[in-house]
Amino acid sequence: MKTIPETYRRRTFEYKLIEREGSLAIYSQRHLENEEPTNFELCRVRYRDAHQTPRFAVEAGEYLPSDGEWGRHGFTFWTLREARQRRDQIIATPHTKRTKPTLAPAEVAGQTQRSQS
């Protein structure tokens, strides 16, 4: 099974895995021209089964958020402290399904009567 990388390069940045807790990973982000990290990224690590696309095979394993998933599964912070705080908030938040609220039959009837008046 493929796992997330310890380090990788993307565009003009180098990323280094600093911490991982369960499905949450914090990477330092460093511009290739700088010695020190410029940002920290908190990523939700997800898993996908092996599958075949029309053009290529995808190996089973872990993966990081794509650019289009940023803000939902990936977040950028100026400091490591901020990244850790957000990680801790995510861990402390219970996962609940968000469902559309429904009205009880009496409330629906009451709204119908008011709207007709």
C-alpha positions in Angstrom: 0.0 0.0 0.0 1.2 3.4 -0.9 1.6 5.9 2.0 2.0 9.6 2.1 5.6 10.8 1.4 7.9 12.0 4.2 9.1 14.8 1.8 8.2 15.9 -1.7 8.5 18.8 -4.1 5.7 20.6 -5.9 6.2 23.6 -8.1 8.7 25.8 -6.3 8.1 24.3 -2.8 9.5 21.5 -0.8 7.3 19.8 1.8 8.5 17.9 4.9 6.3 15.8 7.1 6.6 17.1 10.7 3.9 15.4 12.6 1.1 12.9 11.9 -1.8 12.0 14.2 -4.1 9.5 12.8 -5.5 10.9 9.5 -4.1 14.4 10.1 -0.6 15.3 8.9 1.3 18.6 9.3 3.9 19.4 6.6 6.4 22.3 6.6 6.3 24.2 3.3 9.6 25.8 2.2 10.2 27.8 -0.9 13.2 26.2 -2.7 15.1 29.5 -2.5 14.7 29.8 1.3 16.3 27.8 4.1 13.5 28.2 6.6 9.9 27.0 6.3 7.5 29.8 5.1 4.2 28.0 6.0 2.7 24.9 7.6 0.1 22.8 6.0 -2.4 20.6 7.8 -3.7 17.8 5.6 -6.4 15.2 6.0 -4.9 12.0 4.8 -7.4 9.8 3.0 -7.4 6.3 1.6 -8.5 5.0 -1.8 -8.8 1.5 -3.2 -7.0 0.5 -6.3 -8.9 1.3 -9.5 -8.5 1.8 -13.2 -9.2 5.0 -15.0 -9.6 5.2 -18.8 -6.0 6.3 -19.0 -4.1 4.7 -16.2 -4.2 2.5 -13.1 -4.4 4.0 -9.6 -2.6 2.2 -6.8 -4.3 1.6 -3.5 -3.1 3.8 -0.7 -3.1 7.1 1.1 -3.3 10.4 -0.6 -3.2 14.1 0.2 -5.7 16.8 -0.8 -5.7 18.1 -4.4 -5.7 21.9 -5.0 -9.4 21.8 -5.5 -9.9 20.2 -2.1 -8.0 22.9 -0.2 -10.1 24.6 2.5 -12.0 21.3 3.1 -9.2 18.7 3.5 -6.1 20.9 3.5 -5.3 24.2 5.3 -2.3 26.6 5.2 -1.0 28.4 8.3 1.8 30.9 9.0 3.0 29.1 12.2 3.3 25.5 13.4 1.3 26.6 16.5 -1.7 27.6 14.4 -1.6 24.3 12.4 -1.5 22.3 15.7 -4.4 24.3 17.1 -6.5 23.7 14.0 -5.6 20.0 14.1 -6.7 19.8 17.8 -10.0 21.5 16.9 -10.7 18.9 14.2 -9.9 16.1 16.5 -12.1 17.5 19.2 -15.1 18.0 16.9 -17.4 14.9 16.7 -18.2 13.8 13.2 -21.9 14.1 12.6 -23.9 13.8 9.5 -25.4 17.1 8.5 -29.0 16.5 7.5 -31.6 19.0 6.3 -34.0 19.8 9.2 -37.5 18.5 8.7 -40.7 20.0 10.1 -43.1 18.1 12.2 -46.5 17.6 10.5 -48.2 20.1 12.8 -45.6 22.8 12.0 -46.1 22.2 8.3 -49.9 22.5 8.7 -49.4 25.7 10.8 -47.3 27.2 8.0 -49.8 26.3 5.4 -52.7 27.9 7.3 -50.6 31.1 8.0 -49.6 31.4 4.3 -53.2 31.1 3.2 -54.4 33.9 5.6 
